Amino acid sequence: MSSSKTKLRMKLIFLALYVLILIPGKTASAADICIEGLKELHGSQGVIQDKGGVWGYLEQSKPLRSESLIGLQIDGKLQRLISIFENLCSEGKIPTASLHSQILDLLGDTRMVFNRSGDRRKKEVFLESLNALHKKINILLEKLPN
């Protein structure tokens, strides 16, 4: 009798694993990407702006202050990306999960700027990474409707 119970338990465990592995998780609906996705983008952008944005960060670092214009451009273009995402939602043109992910990745890269003091990094290396970030933002903006 215990052998049949054990077999039944094993079958149930395999069935549960099968269901967990092969049945996809909750798929994001159009409303989810616009509501939850936008909330996530605004939250990440808020973290950046609460610290003064990239512009404010560069302004606070004496060696980087002369380069603060790039920070202002990055801050503005990130906000523009979020506005485009928001406009797509409000116009009924549902943004893709890929677009959401790309914008979120750029915001994450921007947040990395704040991980170490600008005064302790080599100016050239830091500016190179900011310019690369700026370029990635520009590439994404070129692909989107104005």
LUMTI-743162 format. One record per residue (C-alpha): x, y, z; chain. Coordinates in steps of 0.001 Angstrom, whole numbers, plus 500000, padded with zeros to 6 digits. Layout:
<rs>
u_v_w_chain
X_Y_Z_A .
...
</rs>
This chain:
<rs>
u_v_w_chain
500000_500000_500000_A .
502742_502456_500861_A .
504365_501714_497519_A .
501281_502886_495649_A .
501079_506028_497816_A .
504717_506767_497082_A .
504121_506303_493354_A .
501103_508582_493516_A .
503107_511251_495368_A .
505904_511018_492812_A .
503420_511395_489967_A .
501916_514450_491664_A .
505367_515987_492175_A .
506274_515415_488519_A .
502948_516829_487422_A .
503496_519918_489576_A .
506998_520397_488154_A .
505665_519923_484634_A .
503031_522585_485218_A .
505547_525021_486740_A .
508095_524577_483985_A .
505977_524345_480866_A .
503104_526662_481611_A .
504286_530234_481219_A .
503853_532644_484054_A .
501412_535500_484039_A .
501623_537185_480691_A .
501630_540941_480745_A .
498539_542461_479268_A .
498527_545774_477460_A .
497140_547509_480512_A .
499851_545984_482712_A .
502677_547327_480583_A .
501129_550775_480582_A .
500229_550871_484264_A .
502864_548762_485998_A .
505594_549387_483427_A .
505118_553129_483577_A .
505081_553034_487363_A .
508403_551185_487294_A .
509940_553681_484853_A .
508784_556654_486923_A .
510118_555023_490090_A .
513553_554446_488611_A .
513637_557954_487152_A .
512559_559295_490543_A .
515572_557697_492219_A .
517833_559473_489736_A .
516099_562820_490138_A .
516015_562560_493935_A .
519807_562633_493752_A .
519754_565710_491528_A .
519996_563825_488266_A .
523204_563283_486353_A .
523501_567039_485921_A .
523344_567614_489676_A .
525839_564834_490264_A .
528334_566391_487859_A .
527758_569849_489315_A .
528663_568558_492769_A .
531994_567161_491578_A .
534599_569876_491107_A .
536598_568029_488403_A .
533427_567136_486485_A .
531519_570397_486834_A .
532708_571662_483451_A .
531123_568569_481846_A .
527700_568973_483470_A .
526014_569798_480148_A .
526129_566122_479155_A .
524363_565321_482422_A .
521629_567796_481603_A .
521223_566213_478168_A .
521061_562689_479610_A .
518483_563737_482219_A .
516304_565404_479590_A .
516507_562551_477107_A .
515665_559940_479724_A .
512598_561969_480633_A .
511740_562170_476930_A .
511935_558369_476629_A .
509500_557993_479510_A .
507196_560617_477979_A .
507202_558775_474647_A .
506338_555533_476462_A .
503537_557317_478301_A .
502231_558912_475085_A .
502132_555536_473349_A .
499935_554264_476184_A .
497632_557269_476137_A .
497227_557029_472340_A .
496265_553358_472583_A .
499492_552271_470866_A .
500702_549762_473409_A .
504481_549914_473889_A .
506301_546612_473706_A .
507853_544872_476674_A .
511139_545236_474806_A .
510831_549025_474761_A .
510016_549021_478463_A .
513042_546838_479126_A .
515361_549015_477034_A .
514295_552198_478822_A .
514550_550495_482211_A .
518058_549261_481335_A .
519122_552796_480403_A .
517730_554100_483678_A .
519645_551353_485487_A .
522848_552299_483686_A .
522233_555904_484673_A .
521696_554936_488296_A .
525106_553252_488228_A .
526624_556717_487798_A .
525861_557380_491457_A .
527569_554250_492792_A .
530966_555850_493318_A .
532134_559353_493920_A .
533050_561186_490732_A .
535985_562714_492555_A .
537577_559273_492963_A .
537248_558153_489341_A .
539492_559065_486497_A .
537716_561862_484672_A .
538414_560478_481200_A .
537133_556983_482000_A .
534027_558362_483680_A .
533265_560713_480782_A .
533765_557857_478343_A .
531093_555840_480147_A .
528745_558858_480231_A .
529248_559454_476517_A .
528539_555756_475814_A .
525331_556009_477854_A .
524348_559179_476017_A .
524932_557417_472704_A .
522726_554444_473724_A .
519945_556853_474693_A .
520243_558673_471352_A .
520101_555383_469422_A .
516874_554387_471150_A .
515361_557846_470676_A .
516082_557672_466924_A .
514005_554479_466690_A .
510951_556002_468370_A .
508281_558402_467172_A .
508839_561981_468292_A .
</rs>
